[in-house]
Each structure stands twice: as C-alpha cells, then as structure tokens.
Amino acid sequence: MPTIEMYTTAVCGYCVAAKNLLKARGLSWQEIRVDADPARREEMLARAAGQRTVPQIFVNGHHVGGYTDLVAAERSGRLAEMLAEGVR
C-alpha cells in the first residue's frame, strides 16, 4: 500500500483540492497539520527543501510538491508510477 503524507493547515484551499484529488482516486493519506504543531512545520521545511507553502505532499517518501505539482504528476502519469513503487 502506498504511503501518502500531506502537510496542511486548517484554512487552505489548495489543501482541500489536493485531498479531493486523492479521494477521487480512492487513495488515503496521513494529514500533518503544521498550523497545530510548529515542530511539524520545521519538519516540513527540512523535508521539502525549504518550501514554505502548503500543501507539501510526499508519496512513498518522495517529495511531489504542492497541489499544482500533484496535478502535473497525475496528468503525466508520474503519480501512478510513484504509487506503484509502494505496491512492490
């Protein structure tokens, strides 16, 4: 089963859009709220090479990026490849 982690905040339209895209594909994810836990924001910054915007999405430990990166990965087929890596 693939592992999807998403760093989010409570008020984030792109976070909602990313969750809806994943839900439409029948995928589940672990949501990490950086607004509720400042230490998790530092974790996100370290993992996402300093990117400060949310969402920041990781699939099987690989950084996808934000919502627009997730959409681009979906359209190019790269997301399916990343998800398949977790199934092997």
C-alpha positions as CSV (number, residue, x, y, z in Angstrom):
1,M,0.0,0.0,0.0
2,P,1.5,3.4,-0.9
3,T,2.2,5.9,1.8
4,I,1.0,9.5,1.2
5,E,1.8,12.2,3.6
6,M,0.4,15.7,3.2
7,Y,1.4,18.8,5.3
8,T,-1.5,21.1,5.6
9,T,-3.2,23.9,7.5
10,A,-6.8,24.3,8.6
11,V,-7.6,27.1,6.1
12,C,-6.0,26.2,2.8
13,G,-8.0,25.9,-0.5
14,Y,-5.1,24.1,-2.2
15,C,-5.0,21.5,0.6
16,V,-8.7,20.8,0.1
17,A,-8.2,20.5,-3.6
18,A,-5.3,18.0,-3.1
19,K,-7.4,15.9,-0.7
20,N,-10.2,15.9,-3.2
21,L,-7.9,14.7,-6.0
22,L,-6.6,11.9,-3.8
23,K,-10.0,11.0,-2.6
24,A,-11.3,10.8,-6.2
25,R,-8.5,8.2,-6.9
26,G,-9.6,6.2,-3.9
27,L,-6.4,7.0,-2.0
28,S,-5.9,7.7,1.7
29,W,-3.3,9.9,3.2
30,Q,-1.8,11.0,6.5
31,E,-2.6,14.6,7.2
32,I,0.0,16.6,9.1
33,R,-1.3,19.9,10.4
34,V,1.6,22.4,10.5
35,D,-0.5,25.1,12.0
36,A,-1.4,23.0,15.0
37,D,2.2,21.9,15.7
38,P,5.1,24.3,14.9
39,A,7.6,21.5,15.2
40,R,5.9,19.8,12.2
41,R,6.4,23.0,10.2
42,E,10.1,22.7,10.7
43,E,10.0,19.1,9.7
44,M,8.1,20.0,6.5
45,L,10.7,22.7,5.7
46,A,13.5,20.2,6.1
47,R,11.8,17.5,4.0
48,A,10.6,19.9,1.3
49,A,13.9,21.7,0.7
50,G,12.7,24.9,2.4
51,Q,9.4,25.2,0.6
52,R,7.0,27.0,2.9
53,T,3.6,26.8,1.2
54,V,1.0,24.1,1.9
55,P,0.2,21.5,0.9
56,Q,3.5,19.7,0.7
57,I,2.9,16.2,-0.5
58,F,5.1,13.1,-0.2
59,V,4.4,9.7,-1.9
60,N,6.4,6.8,-0.5
61,G,8.9,9.3,0.9
62,H,9.4,11.1,-2.4
63,H,8.6,14.8,-2.4
64,V,5.9,15.6,-5.0
65,G,5.5,19.3,-4.1
66,G,2.3,21.3,-3.8
67,Y,-1.1,21.0,-5.3
68,T,-0.1,22.1,-8.8
69,D,2.8,19.6,-8.7
70,L,0.3,16.9,-7.7
71,V,-1.9,17.7,-10.7
72,A,1.0,17.8,-13.0
73,A,2.2,14.4,-11.7
74,E,-1.3,13.0,-12.1
75,R,-1.6,14.2,-15.7
76,S,1.8,13.0,-16.7
77,G,1.4,9.5,-15.2
78,R,4.3,10.1,-12.7
79,L,1.9,9.9,-9.8
80,A,0.8,6.4,-10.8
81,E,4.4,5.4,-11.1
82,M,5.2,6.7,-7.6
83,L,2.1,4.9,-6.2
84,A,3.1,1.7,-7.9
85,E,6.5,1.8,-6.1
86,G,4.8,1.4,-2.8
87,V,2.9,-1.7,-4.0
88,R,6.0,-3.7,-4.9
